[in-house]
Amino acid sequence: MGIFSNISRKRSLNALSGLDNSRLSDLGLNRYDLFEARNVSSAKLGGFLNQRRSERAYFWMR
């Protein structure tokens, strides 16, 4: 399962990397978030990106 989760993570990050900056911003992410996400394990990837979105939304609402 480890190899399949790595392939899935790589495909997901590549798909997100294909978006332009404004679309990433609409999702609450930026290129730096995607760059850092490459070092996160597959099991924690969704939580990591969700945390980044939540932090950005919190500071935007302040």
N, C-alpha and C positions, 0 to 999 in steps of 0.2 A: 504494500500500500504506500510505502514511503516514496517510491519513485513516481507513482501516479499522482500523488499529492504535490510533488515538486513540479511536475509537468503542468498540472492544473494551475498552480500558483503562478508559474511563469507565463502561461497563456493569459491569465487574468490581468497580470501587470502589464503585459504587452498590449492588451486591448485598451487598458486605461491610458497607457503611454501614447497611444495613437490619437487621443483626444486633444483638441487645442486647449489653450489655457483658459479660455472663457467657459468651455464645457466642464473642465475640471473644477473651476471655481463654482459653477452651478451645483456640483456634487459636494462642494465643501472641501476640496482637496487642492493640492498644487503639485508641481513637479518634484519638489523636495520630499514631499510625503511618499511619492512613488519610489524615489531613490532610496529612502530609508526602509521602505517596506520590503525591498529585496533582501534585507538581512534578517527578516522576521520569519519564524517557522510557519509552515503552511497552516497549522492548526490555529495559530494566533493572528493570522493575516487579517481576517475580517474584523476582529476586535481592535487591532491596531489602527486600521483605517477608520473605523467607527469612532474611536477615541479622538483621532485627529479632527474629524468632522465636528464632533461635539465640542472640542476645545475652541475651534474656530467660530462656531455658532455662538458659544457663550460670550466670547470677546466681542463679537459683532453686535450682540444684543445689549451690551453694556453701554 
